[in-house]
Amino acid sequence: MKALLMRSARAPLALLLCVALGACAVGPNYVRPSAPTSPVYKEAAGWTPATPADALDRGDWWTLFGDPVLNGLEARVKVSNQNVASAEAAYRQARALVSQQRAALFPTVSLSGSGTRSGSEGGGAVIVNSDGSTSGGVGGGTRSTYRASLGATWEPDVWGRVRRTVEGAKASAQASEADLASATLSAQGELAADYFGLRESDTEVALDQATVDGYARSLKITQNRYEAGTIAHSDLLQQQTQLLNAQADLAAAQQRRATYEHAIAVLVGEAPGNFTLAAVTPATISPTIPDVPVGVPSTLLQRRPDIAAAERRMANANAQVGVQRAAYFPAITLSGSYGFAATELGSLFSASNSLWSYGLAIAETVFDGGARHARVTGAKAAYDQAVAQYRQTVLTALQGVEDQLIAAKVQAQEFELRRQASVAADQAEAMVGNRYRAGQVSFIELFTAQNSAYAARRALAQAAAQRQTTAVALIQALGGGWKAP
C-alpha cells in the first residue's frame, strides 16, 4: 500500500517535470529590426565592395602608417590603458552574471545537520517522531536529538522566465564585449591622432626654430644698415617685432608638443612625468596615408563595435519583455528531502530512523493593482527606446563615414595646393632676400616675403597632419582595419 501511494504521488511530479522540460518561453522572440542604410556612400566615388564580418581580425591597422614608434605605443594600449582595463572588467562582470542567471535553471541542493541536548525537571521516555521532533519525557532527565538531511528545491522554468533572463544576460554580455572593442578602438584612434599631432608639433618647432634663426640673421643685417644710416628706424623696429613674434610662435609650438606628449603618456598608462618621446624632424613634409578600402554601408552594421553594442542591448530589452510577461503565470516549486533523526549518534544513519518528504507548491498572484501590466508596458517601452537608439547609432555611424570620406578627398587636394604654395613662397623669399642684401629692395618687401613663406610652411605642416588624423578617423568610422597586414 505504501509503495502504491508513493508511486501515485510521483506521477504528477513526473508529469510536471516533462511539461517543464518541454515548455516554451513566453514573450516575443528576438528579430533584429531594420536600420536605415543606403546602397553606396555618397562621398566615395568608385567605392570597393567588401564582405567583412565583426569577427574578422582587424589587425594592427596603425602599422599601415609605417611608423615604428607609433607601433610600439599602440601595442601598450590593450595592456596599460585604464579605460580599456575598466571595459574589460565590465565584460568579465557581465559574463559572470550570465553564469549566475543560468544557475536558476537547476535545483538548489542543501545539506544540513544538527545535534541538540535538552532536559527537564522530571523523568520519562523520549520518543522521536517521524518528522524528527521529540515528545514524551514527563519526568526529569536529559535527552539528545541528532539530525542529518539532504534537501532540494527546484522551480521549473515552465514559462521561460529564467530562459529569457539568461537570454537577456547573454545579450548584455555581448554588448559589454562590444563596448570593450569600442573602448579599445577609441583609445587606439585617440593615441594615433595625438601622436600625429605631436609629430606636427615637431615639424612646427623645427620650422619655427629655423624661422627664428633666419629672422635673427635678417635683424643683424637690418641693424648694420640702420647704424650705417641707409634705412629708417621703423624698418629696424619691424624686424625686431617679426623676430619676437616668431619666438612666441616657437614657444607655443613647444607647449602644444608637451601637451600631446602628456596625453600619449596617459593613454599608454604612464604618469606624464615619467614619459618622454624623442623629437623627430622630418626632412620633407610627406605624410604616409594608407589606402582604406570602403565597403558598402550595410557592412558597417557588422563591423562597428558601437553598432554591435546597441543591437545587443536591443536584444536584451526584447528578452525583458518575456521576463515580465512570465509574471502572469503561476510559480511552481518542487521540493524534497531525505534524512535521519535519532536520539543516539551511533544509530543516526540506521534505516529505521530515516525520514523523507517531497511536495509541490503552486502560487499565483490574483490581484496586484495592475503592477504586472505596468511592468510589461515598461519593458515594451524600453525595447522601443533601444530600437530607436540602435537606428540612431547606425545613422550617426553612416554620417561619420561620409564626413571622413569628404574630408579625406578635400584634404588630399588641399595638401597638394599647400605644397605648391609653400614651394613658390620659399622661392620668392630667397629671391627677395638676395635683392634686400644687395640693397635693391626695401625692408617692406622682405618682410612680406618672409611672412608669406613662414605662413605657407606652417599651413603645409598642418595640412599633412590633418590628412593623417582624418585617415585615423575614417578607419575608426569603419570599425577598424580590414585585415592584418
QUIPEGI-V409738 format. One record per run of one state. SS is the DSSP state (a for helix, b for strand, c for the rest). FROM is the first residue (numbers start at 1). TO is the last residue. If there is no record, write none. Layout:
BEGIN
SS&FROM&TO  SS&FROM&TO
END
This chain:
BEGIN
c&1&1  a&2&22  c&23&60  a&61&65  c&66&67  a&68&74  c&75&76  a&77&80  c&81&81  a&82&105  c&106&107  b&108&123  c&124&125  b&126&128  c&129&133  b&134&136  c&137&138  b&139&154  c&155&160  a&161&227  c&228&232  a&233&267  c&268&271  a&272&274  c&275&296  a&297&303  c&304&304  a&305&328  c&329&330  b&331&342  c&343&344  a&345&347  c&348&350  a&351&353  b&354&363  c&364&370  a&371&437  c&438&442  a&443&477  c&478&485
END
